[in-house]
Amino acid sequence: MTNLSIPAATSAAHDFLALGALVTRLDPGIIPFAEANEYLLHVSGGEYNVAANLSACFGMRTAIASAMVNYPIGRRIEYAVQKAGVTPYYQRFEHDGVRGPNMAIVWSDRGQGVRAPVVFYNRSNEAAQRLKPGSFNWSDIFAKGPSGGPGIRWFHSGGIFSALSPTTSELVIEAMQAAKKAGAVVSFDLNYRAKLWAVAAEEQGLSAAQADEGAAKTLRKIAGYVDVLVGNEEDLQKGLGLKGQDVESKGKLDPSAFLDMMENVIKDFPNIKAVATTLREVHSTNRHSWSAVLWLDGKSYQAPVAELDVYDRVGGGDGFAAGLFYGLLSGKSPEEALCLGWAHGALLTTTPGDTSMFSMDQVEAFAKGGSARIQR
């Protein structure tokens, strides 16, 4: 048992609701972008991925609140959301046939060996940037369930969506306030992306230094509503402006730098009951050592270390968050919840795309020490 007060499953219309941008990720595989003639298209989104994973792998009733553009790319994304079994709550926009608004594109290759993956964006005139307080009727979405409990058990958003525009961060706070009022657990993945915060600041005529200050100010305001925070020590330092050890001074799999910051986290944000992150030592693009750590109710837990042969690393962190959240929503012990997240995130690195292709049985088997021996 933990101090997290999670509503019972029988009382809710949805186990989990994510608020974030839906995007397409164009993936040329191991071919560098300048030489690529073909791309795989993955439907993604830092916040959406968690909802899709919880639905497709863990069988939970999930939903996404997002922007949707009524044009062919939007319909392609809608089909993927439907296939994943995620209930949509869309603020719809019409495309003008020339300029947008658009569903954003993330370009991300896989790298290979000593060549690192490359990620860049085309988020120009993105529909999700236009979302603002009032875009969704939270009182309807969070309406009481059939047994009188909250309509949603767990609400989640993240730093990527919060960085898109001044209004998206305001919308996150509005949604969190509604979630708190409804009795739902609130989680947030810091996912600090300096590029996104810098562009948002530039559009407001601010400097790079002001961008960092503005990001920390915004994320600290959001963190005041959070029960469960996902983010590593670098996210905590840069995203929340907390003091901590030099990230490079400790081994990548050593959780001490992360755990040493918990006193500062709780000092500034006594509302936070749990903080979790993955631990990753990158030996090459395709060879990683992988672990995870959870701080919950003043106690710390660490997952085992696995040696991963990585096919596509994108989405591993969201896979970890989904497994962890499933464990907590299902009443598992902190150790079990952490290992489910660790196992699911590890498995996600073995397939293309950002979302789960696995059954819960496969995740549970790996979490309990399963191997890669052939299954007959």
Secondary structure as GFF3:
##gff-version 3
##sequence-region A 1 376
A	DSSP	three_ten_helix	9	11	.	.	.	ID=ss1
A	DSSP	beta_strand	14	19	.	.	.	ID=ss2
A	DSSP	beta_strand	23	27	.	.	.	ID=ss3
A	DSSP	three_ten_helix	33	35	.	.	.	ID=ss4
A	DSSP	beta_strand	40	44	.	.	.	ID=ss5
A	DSSP	alpha_helix	48	56	.	.	.	ID=ss6
A	DSSP	beta_strand	62	70	.	.	.	ID=ss7
A	DSSP	alpha_helix	72	83	.	.	.	ID=ss8
A	DSSP	beta_strand	87	94	.	.	.	ID=ss9
A	DSSP	beta_strand	105	108	.	.	.	ID=ss10
A	DSSP	beta_strand	119	122	.	.	.	ID=ss11
A	DSSP	three_ten_helix	127	130	.	.	.	ID=ss12
A	DSSP	alpha_helix	138	141	.	.	.	ID=ss13
A	DSSP	beta_strand	152	158	.	.	.	ID=ss14
A	DSSP	alpha_helix	159	162	.	.	.	ID=ss15
A	DSSP	alpha_helix	166	182	.	.	.	ID=ss16
A	DSSP	beta_strand	185	189	.	.	.	ID=ss17
A	DSSP	alpha_helix	194	203	.	.	.	ID=ss18
A	DSSP	alpha_helix	208	223	.	.	.	ID=ss19
A	DSSP	beta_strand	228	230	.	.	.	ID=ss20
A	DSSP	alpha_helix	233	234	.	.	.	ID=ss21
A	DSSP	pi_helix	235	239	.	.	.	ID=ss22
A	DSSP	alpha_helix	240	240	.	.	.	ID=ss23
A	DSSP	three_ten_helix	247	249	.	.	.	ID=ss24
A	DSSP	alpha_helix	256	259	.	.	.	ID=ss25
A	DSSP	alpha_helix	262	268	.	.	.	ID=ss26
A	DSSP	beta_strand	274	284	.	.	.	ID=ss27
A	DSSP	beta_strand	287	296	.	.	.	ID=ss28
A	DSSP	beta_strand	299	302	.	.	.	ID=ss29
A	DSSP	beta_strand	306	309	.	.	.	ID=ss30
A	DSSP	alpha_helix	316	329	.	.	.	ID=ss31
A	DSSP	alpha_helix	334	348	.	.	.	ID=ss32
A	DSSP	alpha_helix	360	367	.	.	.	ID=ss33
###
